Amino acid sequence: MTLSDADVQAVLEHMNADHRDASLAIARAHGYPAADDAEMTGVDEHGATWHVSEGPTEAAVRVTWPDGPVTGPDGVRRAVVALSRAAR
Protein backbone atom coordinates (compact mmCIF):
# COMPACT_ATOMS: atom_id res chain seq x y z
CA MET A 1 0.00 0.00 0.00
CA THR A 2 1.48 3.32 -0.99
CA LEU A 3 0.97 6.57 0.85
CA SER A 4 -1.52 8.97 -0.68
CA ASP A 5 -0.33 12.37 -1.89
CA ALA A 6 -2.23 13.93 1.03
CA ASP A 7 -0.45 11.61 3.49
CA VAL A 8 2.94 12.47 2.02
CA GLN A 9 2.24 16.19 2.20
CA ALA A 10 1.00 15.93 5.80
CA VAL A 11 4.07 13.95 6.90
CA LEU A 12 6.48 16.37 5.20
CA GLU A 13 4.77 19.43 6.69
CA HIS A 14 4.66 17.89 10.18
CA MET A 15 8.27 16.69 10.14
CA ASN A 16 9.65 19.98 8.84
CA ALA A 17 7.56 22.15 11.16
CA ASP A 18 7.83 20.12 14.37
CA HIS A 19 10.68 17.62 14.16
CA ARG A 20 13.71 19.24 12.54
CA ASP A 21 15.80 17.99 15.47
CA ALA A 22 14.86 14.38 14.71
CA SER A 23 15.61 14.90 11.01
CA LEU A 24 19.00 16.35 11.89
CA ALA A 25 19.83 13.44 14.20
CA ILE A 26 18.87 10.96 11.47
CA ALA A 27 20.99 12.77 8.86
CA ARG A 28 23.97 12.87 11.21
CA ALA A 29 23.65 9.14 11.90
CA HIS A 30 23.44 8.31 8.19
CA GLY A 31 26.60 9.79 6.79
CA TYR A 32 26.53 13.49 7.64
CA PRO A 33 27.91 13.80 11.19
CA ALA A 34 28.58 17.53 10.87
CA ALA A 35 25.18 18.37 9.35
CA ASP A 36 23.71 21.65 10.52
CA ASP A 37 20.27 21.26 8.91
CA ALA A 38 18.08 18.52 7.49
CA GLU A 39 14.70 18.82 5.81
CA MET A 40 12.56 15.83 4.89
CA THR A 41 11.84 16.13 1.17
CA GLY A 42 10.31 12.77 0.34
CA VAL A 43 8.61 9.85 2.00
CA ASP A 44 7.10 6.57 0.86
CA GLU A 45 6.38 3.13 2.21
CA HIS A 46 10.05 2.13 1.92
CA GLY A 47 11.83 5.10 3.48
CA ALA A 48 12.42 8.82 3.43
CA THR A 49 14.74 11.35 1.84
CA TRP A 50 16.27 14.37 3.52
CA HIS A 51 18.01 17.41 2.06
CA VAL A 52 21.06 17.88 4.25
CA SER A 53 23.29 20.91 4.71
CA GLU A 54 26.74 20.43 6.15
CA GLY A 55 28.39 23.85 6.03
CA PRO A 56 28.61 24.79 2.35
CA THR A 57 27.93 21.20 1.26
CA GLU A 58 24.41 20.10 0.39
CA ALA A 59 23.30 16.56 -0.29
CA ALA A 60 20.33 14.23 -0.29
CA VAL A 61 20.28 11.18 1.95
CA ARG A 62 17.83 8.33 1.52
CA VAL A 63 17.16 6.14 4.55
CA THR A 64 15.07 2.97 4.40
CA TRP A 65 12.73 2.12 7.23
CA PRO A 66 14.43 -0.14 9.77
CA ASP A 67 11.68 -2.77 9.90
CA GLY A 68 10.75 -2.82 6.21
CA PRO A 69 7.87 -1.19 4.36
CA VAL A 70 5.22 0.73 6.29
CA THR A 71 1.57 1.52 5.67
CA GLY A 72 -0.07 4.86 6.32
CA PRO A 73 1.05 7.87 8.32
CA ASP A 74 1.08 5.89 11.59
CA GLY A 75 3.57 3.46 10.08
CA VAL A 76 5.76 6.35 8.97
CA ARG A 77 5.57 7.87 12.45
CA ARG A 78 6.67 4.61 14.08
CA ALA A 79 9.53 4.24 11.58
CA VAL A 80 10.76 7.81 12.05
CA VAL A 81 10.63 7.40 15.83
CA ALA A 82 12.70 4.22 15.51
CA LEU A 83 15.27 5.95 13.28
CA SER A 84 15.42 8.95 15.61
CA ARG A 85 15.92 6.80 18.71
CA ALA A 86 18.62 4.75 17.01
CA ALA A 87 20.35 7.94 15.87
CA ARG A 88 20.48 9.40 19.36
NORZI-V731503 format. One record per backbone hydrogen bond with DSSP energy under -0.5 kcal/mol. CO is the residue of the C=O (numbers start at 1). NH is the residue of the N-H. If there is no record, write none. Layout:
((CO/NH) (CO/NH))
This chain:
((4/8) (5/9) (6/10) (7/11) (8/12) (9/13) (10/14) (11/15) (12/16) (13/17) (14/18) (14/19) (15/19) (19/23) (20/24) (21/25) (22/26) (23/27) (24/28) (25/29) (26/30) (27/30) (27/32) (28/31) (32/35) (37/53) (39/51) (42/49) (44/47) (45/70) (46/65) (47/44) (48/63) (49/41) (49/42) (50/52) (50/61) (51/39) (52/59) (53/36) (53/37) (54/57) (57/54) (59/52) (61/50) (63/48) (65/68) (71/75) (72/76) (73/77) (74/78) (75/79) (76/80) (77/81) (78/82) (79/83) (80/84) (81/85) (82/86) (83/87) (84/88))
